[in-house]
Amino acid sequence: MGTCGKNGKNRTAEGVVEISKNLTDTTQRNKMKDMGIKKKKHTAIRRIVILCIFAVLVLTGAVFFHFGGFGTGGSADPEEFATYAGQISDITIPENTRIIALGEATHGNREFQQLKLDVFQIMVEQVGVRAFALEGDYGGCEAVNRYIHGGEGTAKEAAAAIGFAIYRTGEMENLISWMRSYNVTAADGDDIRFYGFDMQQTEYNYQFLLEELKSLGHDTAELEKLRDGEDWSALYDREERILVFTELRQDLSERVSASNTDQAIETAVHLTDILLQNQAMEKAYEENFADANGIRDQYMADNTMWILEQEERRGNDRIFITGHNGHMEQSGTYVGGENKVMGNLLTDRIGRDAYFAIGTDFYKTTCNFPTSSGKRVNRTFYSRDPLAKASRKNGYDVSWLDFSVIPADGGLAEMVNGYIFMGNLGENPMDGLNGIVYRLLPYAYRVWQVSSELYDGMIFVTQAHPISVNN
């Protein structure tokens, strides 16, 4: 019995140990299970936190990319702005002005193209201007000039002759049609002329040069070899073309000096100059891109002065020019400060009081741009211009602010005479790396400048819409 009792006690103890072990294992498994559940909960929470942070970053980035910053910037005092702002019909031009310049903050908005007609009409009807000069090459604009003087074709075809996609729009057709209608009833010598001061295209310049030379009885045999259809002939390289044009210009200049009155000769000289400028500019863009823009503006200033001289001979002491803000500025320079923009050069030549510059800006733009594939796209940007924002707060679609009427002791004068952001969009391709840069770097489409140093006044468009380019 003693043995049996002993074995029984052992078996009992072993059972207790086994039960205890099972209880311990169960407890451990429960603890591990609880830890696993807690771990999953912590993992889920971390994932939620990470997703929330990611969502916040995405939302923040979206806001930044859309507005070009966190919001649309500050505003001038709306009440003070409204006190001095008006409509474009309120624009007045000082008596001593010889060149009236209208800038555009973008090339791809309907409102800025419409302003070309609206402001020019005021200049014609109230100021006596009879010359319209565009940031387009002379030859293409001469095709428009012929059309508005009764030439064949349509306003659409005339606009296309200028050569740039941004001018193949309904707004430009309306401008050209208005000029043609005006000229139908204009008295002799009171007609409107359409000029171009750029030199980036060659087709019409070359075509009209041949016409002028043939009308003068000039031998054009060698000149005609320079061209193969719409392109330059491979028989001549650039330096050889430049030599042909240079010799032609020298010959024509001698004939101008001899006649002193022949407009055909003088026009031929100018067309030759445009083609020489084109070749020199292309060479500059290949060899020294940093200076090429300055060279182009120098040529545009030369051509504008030629237009002014032509009009003064006709008895008109003022001309109207229009192009991108960056070319119209009175004190603007390119990066580095050495090369002056066209408006700055013209101001130097005729004097600050004789050059009246009107800048433009937008609060919000959905602007039309080219792409590297040839298609065009619309993109939205905000200027962060406090003056444009004040115009918007006052409910203006379009407003005009003449800087000369603003009292010097007010907050508005402080803003006009201080550095502010302004919108600045050109005709750069808006895809690939360029498109990314424009989203990441707001300075790519804004300038930080003093508006009163650039312009005599500004027109503000609250919401600018994209142009529609005709095929």
C-alpha positions as CSV (number, residue, x, y, z in Angstrom):
1,M,0.0,0.0,0.0
2,G,2.7,2.3,0.8
3,T,4.1,1.9,-2.7
4,C,0.8,2.3,-4.3
5,G,0.2,5.4,-2.2
6,K,3.5,6.8,-3.2
7,N,2.9,6.2,-6.9
8,G,-0.6,7.8,-6.5
9,K,0.9,10.9,-5.0
10,N,3.4,11.1,-7.7
11,R,0.8,10.7,-10.4
12,T,-1.3,13.4,-8.7
13,A,1.7,15.8,-8.5
14,E,2.5,15.1,-12.1
15,G,-1.1,15.9,-13.0
16,V,-1.0,19.1,-11.1
17,V,2.3,20.0,-12.8
18,E,0.8,19.1,-16.2
19,I,-2.3,21.2,-15.5
20,S,-0.2,24.1,-14.3
21,K,2.0,23.8,-17.4
22,N,-1.1,23.8,-19.6
23,L,-2.5,26.8,-17.8
24,T,0.9,28.5,-18.2
25,D,1.0,27.7,-21.9
26,T,-2.6,28.9,-22.4
27,T,-1.8,32.1,-20.5
28,Q,1.3,32.6,-22.6
29,R,-0.6,31.9,-25.8
30,N,-3.3,34.3,-24.7
31,K,-0.7,36.9,-23.9
32,M,1.0,36.3,-27.3
33,K,-2.4,36.5,-28.9
34,D,-3.1,39.8,-27.1
35,M,0.3,41.1,-28.1
36,G,-0.3,40.1,-31.7
37,I,-3.7,41.9,-31.6
38,K,-2.1,44.9,-30.1
39,K,0.7,44.7,-32.6
40,K,-1.8,44.6,-35.5
41,K,-3.6,47.5,-34.0
42,H,-0.4,49.5,-33.7
43,T,0.5,48.6,-37.3
44,A,-2.9,49.6,-38.5
45,I,-2.6,52.9,-36.6
46,R,0.8,53.6,-38.0
47,R,-0.5,52.9,-41.5
48,I,-3.4,55.3,-40.9
49,V,-1.0,58.0,-39.6
50,I,1.3,57.5,-42.5
51,L,-1.6,57.7,-45.0
52,C,-2.9,60.8,-43.2
53,I,0.5,62.4,-43.4
54,F,0.8,61.4,-47.1
55,A,-2.7,62.8,-47.8
56,V,-1.8,66.1,-46.1
57,L,1.4,66.3,-48.1
58,V,-0.5,65.5,-51.3
59,L,-3.2,68.1,-50.5
60,T,-0.5,70.7,-49.5
61,G,1.4,70.0,-52.7
62,A,-1.8,70.3,-54.8
63,V,-2.6,73.6,-53.1
64,F,0.9,74.9,-53.7
65,F,1.0,73.7,-57.3
66,H,-2.4,75.2,-58.1
67,F,-1.9,78.6,-56.5
68,G,1.9,78.8,-56.9
69,G,2.1,79.1,-53.1
70,F,-0.2,78.7,-50.1
71,G,-3.0,81.0,-51.2
72,T,-3.2,83.8,-53.7
73,G,-1.2,86.4,-51.8
74,G,-2.0,89.7,-50.2
75,S,-4.1,92.5,-51.5
76,A,-3.9,96.2,-51.8
77,D,-6.6,98.0,-49.9
78,P,-9.8,97.4,-52.0
79,E,-11.4,100.7,-51.0
80,E,-8.4,102.8,-51.8
81,F,-7.9,100.9,-55.1
82,A,-11.5,101.6,-56.1
83,T,-11.0,105.3,-55.4
84,Y,-8.4,105.6,-58.1
85,A,-9.1,102.7,-60.5
86,G,-11.4,103.2,-63.6
87,Q,-12.2,101.6,-66.9
88,I,-10.0,101.5,-70.0
89,S,-12.1,104.3,-71.5
90,D,-10.5,106.5,-68.8
91,I,-7.0,106.1,-70.2
92,T,-5.5,109.5,-71.0
93,I,-2.3,110.0,-72.9
94,P,0.1,112.9,-72.1
95,E,0.5,115.5,-74.8
96,N,4.2,114.9,-75.4
97,T,3.8,111.1,-76.0
98,R,5.2,109.7,-79.3
99,I,5.0,106.0,-78.6
100,I,2.1,104.4,-76.7
101,A,3.0,100.8,-75.7
102,L,0.5,98.2,-74.6
103,G,1.9,95.1,-72.9
104,E,0.4,91.7,-72.3
105,A,1.1,89.5,-69.3
106,T,0.6,86.4,-71.4
107,H,0.4,85.5,-75.1
108,G,-2.3,82.9,-74.7
109,N,-5.3,84.7,-73.3
110,R,-8.4,86.1,-75.1
111,E,-8.7,89.2,-72.9
112,F,-5.2,90.5,-73.6
113,Q,-5.8,90.1,-77.3
114,Q,-9.2,91.8,-77.0
115,L,-7.5,94.7,-75.2
116,K,-5.4,95.3,-78.4
117,L,-8.6,96.3,-80.2
118,D,-10.3,98.1,-77.2
119,V,-7.3,100.2,-76.4
120,F,-6.3,100.9,-80.0
121,Q,-9.8,102.1,-80.8
122,I,-9.5,104.7,-78.0
123,M,-6.1,105.7,-79.4
124,V,-7.6,106.2,-82.8
125,E,-10.8,108.0,-81.8
126,Q,-9.4,110.1,-79.0
127,V,-5.7,110.5,-79.5
128,G,-5.4,110.5,-83.3
129,V,-3.2,107.5,-83.6
130,R,-3.2,105.9,-87.1
131,A,-0.4,103.3,-86.8
132,F,-0.7,99.9,-85.1
133,A,2.6,97.9,-84.7
134,L,2.7,94.4,-83.4
135,E,5.2,91.9,-82.1
136,G,5.3,90.1,-85.4
137,D,7.6,90.3,-88.4
138,Y,7.4,93.2,-90.8
139,G,6.5,91.1,-93.9
140,G,3.7,89.2,-92.3
141,C,2.2,92.4,-90.9
142,E,2.5,94.0,-94.3
143,A,0.3,91.3,-95.6
144,V,-2.3,92.4,-93.0
145,N,-1.7,96.0,-94.0
146,R,-2.6,95.2,-97.6
147,Y,-5.7,93.4,-96.5
148,I,-7.0,96.3,-94.4
149,H,-6.5,98.5,-97.4
150,G,-8.8,96.5,-99.5
151,G,-6.7,93.5,-100.4
152,E,-8.0,90.1,-101.3
153,G,-8.6,87.3,-98.8
154,T,-10.2,87.1,-95.4
155,A,-9.4,88.4,-92.0
156,K,-8.5,84.8,-91.0
157,E,-6.0,84.5,-93.8
158,A,-4.5,87.9,-92.9
159,A,-4.1,86.9,-89.3
160,A,-2.4,83.6,-90.3
161,A,0.1,85.6,-92.4
162,I,1.6,87.1,-89.3
163,G,3.2,83.7,-88.7
164,F,2.6,82.9,-85.1
165,A,0.0,80.5,-83.7
166,I,-1.0,83.0,-81.0
167,Y,-2.4,85.4,-83.6
168,R,-4.6,82.8,-85.4
169,T,-7.5,83.7,-83.2
170,G,-11.0,85.2,-83.4
171,E,-9.8,88.2,-81.4
172,M,-7.1,89.1,-83.9
173,E,-9.6,88.6,-86.8
174,N,-11.9,91.1,-85.1
175,L,-9.1,93.6,-84.7
176,I,-8.1,93.2,-88.4
177,S,-11.8,93.4,-89.6
178,W,-12.3,96.6,-87.6
179,M,-9.3,98.2,-89.2
180,R,-10.5,97.2,-92.7
181,S,-13.9,98.7,-92.0
182,Y,-12.4,101.9,-90.6
183,N,-10.3,102.3,-93.7
184,V,-13.3,101.9,-96.1
185,T,-14.7,105.3,-94.9
186,A,-11.4,107.0,-93.9
187,A,-10.4,110.2,-95.7
188,D,-7.2,110.2,-97.8
189,G,-4.2,110.2,-95.5
190,D,-6.4,109.3,-92.5
191,D,-6.2,105.5,-93.0
192,I,-4.8,103.1,-90.4
193,R,-1.6,101.2,-91.1
194,F,-0.6,97.8,-89.7
195,Y,3.1,97.3,-89.0
196,G,5.3,94.6,-87.5
197,F,8.6,95.2,-85.6
198,D,9.9,91.7,-85.2
199,M,12.1,89.6,-87.5
200,Q,11.6,86.0,-86.6
201,Q,9.8,85.0,-89.9
202,T,11.2,85.3,-93.4
203,E,8.7,84.2,-96.0
204,Y,6.7,87.4,-96.5
205,N,9.8,89.6,-96.0
206,Y,11.6,87.8,-98.8
207,Q,8.5,87.8,-101.1
208,F,7.8,91.5,-100.7
209,L,11.5,92.3,-101.1
210,L,11.5,90.6,-104.5
211,E,8.3,92.5,-105.5
212,E,9.9,95.9,-104.5
213,L,13.1,95.1,-106.3
214,K,11.3,94.1,-109.5
215,S,9.2,97.2,-109.4
216,L,12.5,99.2,-109.3
217,G,14.0,97.2,-112.2
218,H,16.6,95.7,-110.0
219,D,18.2,92.4,-111.0
220,T,16.9,89.6,-108.6
221,A,18.5,86.6,-110.2
222,E,21.0,85.9,-107.4
223,L,18.5,86.8,-104.7
224,E,16.0,84.2,-106.1
225,K,18.6,81.5,-105.7
226,L,18.6,82.0,-102.0
227,R,15.2,80.4,-101.5
228,D,13.9,76.9,-102.2
229,G,10.2,77.1,-101.6
230,E,9.5,78.1,-98.0
231,D,13.0,77.4,-96.9
232,W,16.5,78.7,-97.6
233,S,18.3,77.0,-100.4
234,A,21.1,74.5,-99.5
235,L,23.2,76.1,-102.1
236,Y,24.0,79.0,-99.8
237,D,25.0,78.9,-96.1
238,R,24.1,81.6,-93.7
239,E,27.3,83.6,-94.1
240,E,26.8,83.6,-97.9
241,R,23.2,84.8,-97.5
242,I,24.3,87.5,-95.2
243,L,26.9,88.6,-97.8
244,V,24.2,88.7,-100.6
245,F,21.9,90.8,-98.4
246,T,24.7,93.1,-97.3
247,E,25.7,93.9,-100.8
248,L,22.1,94.4,-101.8
249,R,21.6,96.8,-98.9
250,Q,24.7,98.8,-99.9
251,D,23.4,99.2,-103.4
252,L,19.9,100.2,-102.3
253,S,21.3,102.7,-99.8
254,E,23.2,104.4,-102.6
255,R,20.0,104.7,-104.6
256,V,18.1,106.1,-101.6
257,S,20.8,108.8,-101.2
258,A,20.5,109.6,-104.9
259,S,16.7,109.8,-105.0
260,N,15.9,110.9,-101.5
261,T,12.2,110.5,-102.1
262,D,11.5,107.0,-103.4
263,Q,9.4,105.1,-100.9
264,A,9.8,101.8,-102.8
265,I,13.6,102.0,-102.4
266,E,13.3,102.8,-98.7
267,T,10.9,99.9,-98.1
268,A,13.2,97.6,-100.0
269,V,16.1,98.7,-97.7
270,H,13.9,98.0,-94.6
271,L,12.9,94.5,-95.9
272,T,16.6,93.8,-96.5
273,D,17.4,95.0,-93.0
274,I,14.8,92.6,-91.6
275,L,16.3,89.6,-93.4
276,L,19.8,90.6,-92.2
277,Q,18.4,90.9,-88.6
278,N,16.8,87.5,-88.9
279,Q,20.1,85.8,-90.0
280,A,22.1,87.6,-87.3
281,M,19.6,86.8,-84.6
282,E,19.6,83.1,-85.5
283,K,23.3,83.1,-85.4
284,A,23.3,84.7,-82.0
285,Y,20.8,82.1,-80.6
286,E,23.2,79.4,-81.7
287,E,26.4,81.0,-80.4
288,N,25.5,83.0,-77.4
289,F,21.9,82.4,-76.2
290,A,22.3,84.6,-73.1
291,D,22.7,87.7,-75.3
292,A,20.4,86.7,-78.2
293,N,17.2,88.1,-76.5
294,G,18.9,91.4,-76.0
295,I,20.0,91.5,-79.7
296,R,16.4,90.7,-80.7
297,D,15.1,93.6,-78.6
298,Q,17.7,95.9,-80.0
299,Y,16.5,95.1,-83.5
300,M,12.9,95.5,-82.5
301,A,13.7,99.0,-81.1
302,D,15.4,99.9,-84.4
303,N,12.4,98.7,-86.4
304,T,10.0,100.6,-84.1
305,M,11.9,103.8,-84.6
306,W,11.7,103.2,-88.4
307,I,7.9,102.9,-88.1
308,L,7.8,106.1,-86.0
309,E,9.8,107.9,-88.7
310,Q,7.5,106.7,-91.4
311,E,4.4,107.9,-89.6
312,E,5.9,111.3,-88.7
313,R,6.5,111.8,-92.4
314,R,2.8,111.2,-93.0
315,G,2.1,113.9,-90.4
316,N,1.3,111.6,-87.5
317,D,3.3,112.2,-84.4
318,R,2.3,109.1,-82.4
319,I,2.2,105.3,-82.9
320,F,0.7,102.5,-81.0
321,I,2.8,99.4,-80.3
322,T,1.9,96.1,-78.6
323,G,3.7,93.0,-77.5
324,H,4.5,91.0,-74.3
325,N,5.0,93.0,-71.1
326,G,8.6,92.0,-71.1
327,H,9.3,94.0,-74.3
328,M,7.2,97.0,-73.4
329,E,8.8,97.8,-70.0
330,Q,10.4,101.2,-69.6
331,S,13.2,100.1,-67.4
332,G,13.4,96.4,-68.0
333,T,16.5,94.3,-68.6
334,Y,17.2,90.7,-69.2
335,V,18.9,88.5,-66.6
336,G,22.2,90.0,-65.6
337,G,21.0,93.6,-66.3
338,E,23.3,94.2,-69.3
339,N,20.8,93.8,-72.1
340,K,17.9,96.2,-72.1
341,V,14.4,95.3,-73.4
342,M,12.9,97.1,-76.3
343,G,10.8,99.6,-74.2
344,N,13.9,100.6,-72.2
345,L,15.9,101.2,-75.4
346,L,13.0,103.3,-76.9
347,T,12.8,105.3,-73.7
348,D,16.5,106.0,-73.9
349,R,16.1,107.2,-77.5
350,I,13.0,109.4,-77.3
351,G,12.9,110.3,-73.6
352,R,10.9,109.0,-70.7
353,D,8.1,111.6,-71.2
354,A,7.6,110.5,-74.8
355,Y,7.2,106.8,-74.1
356,F,3.9,105.9,-72.4
357,A,3.8,102.2,-71.3
358,I,0.6,100.4,-70.2
359,G,1.3,97.0,-68.5
360,T,-1.3,94.3,-67.9
361,D,-1.7,91.5,-65.3
362,F,-4.2,88.9,-64.3
363,Y,-5.5,87.6,-60.9
364,K,-6.1,84.2,-62.4
365,T,-5.3,82.9,-65.8
366,T,-6.2,79.7,-67.7
367,C,-3.6,80.2,-70.5
368,N,-3.1,78.4,-73.8
369,F,0.4,77.1,-74.4
370,P,2.2,75.1,-77.1
371,T,3.8,71.7,-76.3
372,S,6.8,70.0,-77.8
373,S,4.5,67.7,-79.8
374,G,2.8,70.6,-81.6
375,K,-0.5,70.4,-79.7
376,R,-1.7,73.1,-77.4
377,V,-2.8,72.8,-73.8
378,N,-4.4,75.0,-71.2
379,R,-2.9,75.6,-67.8
380,T,-4.0,77.6,-64.8
381,F,-1.8,80.1,-62.8
382,Y,-2.3,82.9,-60.2
383,S,-0.1,86.0,-60.3
384,R,-0.1,86.9,-56.6
385,D,-0.3,90.5,-57.7
386,P,-1.9,92.5,-54.8
387,L,-3.2,95.1,-57.2
388,A,-4.9,92.5,-59.4
389,K,-6.4,90.9,-56.2
390,A,-7.8,94.3,-55.1
391,S,-9.3,94.7,-58.5
392,R,-11.0,91.3,-58.1
393,K,-12.2,92.2,-54.6
394,N,-14.0,95.2,-56.1
395,G,-15.8,93.0,-58.6
396,Y,-14.0,94.3,-61.7
397,D,-13.7,92.1,-64.7
398,V,-11.2,94.6,-66.1
399,S,-9.9,97.7,-64.5
400,W,-7.4,100.5,-65.3
401,L,-5.1,102.1,-62.8
402,D,-3.2,105.3,-63.7
403,F,-0.2,105.5,-61.4
404,S,0.0,109.3,-61.9
405,V,-3.2,110.0,-60.0
406,I,-2.3,108.0,-56.9
407,P,-1.4,110.3,-53.9
408,A,2.2,109.8,-52.8
409,D,1.3,109.4,-49.1
410,G,-1.1,106.5,-49.3
411,G,-0.8,102.7,-48.9
412,L,-1.6,102.2,-52.6
413,A,1.4,104.4,-53.6
414,E,3.6,102.4,-51.3
415,M,2.5,99.2,-53.1
416,V,2.8,100.6,-56.6
417,N,6.3,102.0,-55.8
418,G,7.5,98.9,-54.1
419,Y,8.4,95.4,-55.2
420,I,5.4,93.1,-55.8
421,F,4.7,89.9,-57.7
422,M,3.3,90.1,-61.2
423,G,2.3,87.4,-63.7
424,N,4.6,86.7,-66.6
425,L,3.8,83.9,-69.1
426,G,5.2,83.6,-72.6
427,E,5.0,81.0,-75.4
428,N,7.2,78.4,-73.8
429,P,6.2,74.7,-74.3
430,M,4.2,73.6,-71.3
431,D,5.1,69.9,-71.1
432,G,8.0,67.7,-70.0
433,L,10.5,69.2,-67.7
434,N,9.3,72.8,-68.5
435,G,5.8,71.9,-67.3
436,I,7.2,70.5,-64.0
437,V,9.4,73.5,-63.4
438,Y,6.5,75.9,-63.9
439,R,4.6,74.0,-61.2
440,L,7.5,73.6,-58.7
441,L,9.0,77.1,-59.2
442,P,6.5,80.0,-59.1
443,Y,9.3,82.4,-60.1
444,A,9.1,80.7,-63.5
445,Y,5.9,82.5,-64.3
446,R,6.1,85.6,-62.0
447,V,8.4,88.6,-61.8
448,W,9.3,90.5,-58.6
449,Q,9.5,94.1,-59.7
450,V,8.3,97.7,-59.1
451,S,5.3,98.3,-61.3
452,S,5.6,102.1,-61.4
453,E,9.2,101.8,-62.7
454,L,8.0,99.6,-65.6
455,Y,4.7,101.3,-66.6
456,D,2.7,104.5,-66.4
457,G,-0.3,102.5,-65.5
458,M,-1.7,99.0,-65.6
459,I,-4.8,97.1,-66.8
460,F,-5.9,94.2,-64.5
461,V,-8.0,91.2,-65.7
462,T,-9.6,89.2,-63.0
463,Q,-10.0,86.0,-64.8
464,A,-8.3,85.5,-68.2
465,H,-9.5,82.8,-70.5
466,P,-7.4,80.8,-73.1
467,I,-7.3,81.7,-76.7
468,S,-8.6,79.3,-79.3
469,V,-6.0,78.8,-82.1
470,N,-7.4,78.3,-85.6
471,N,-5.8,75.5,-87.7
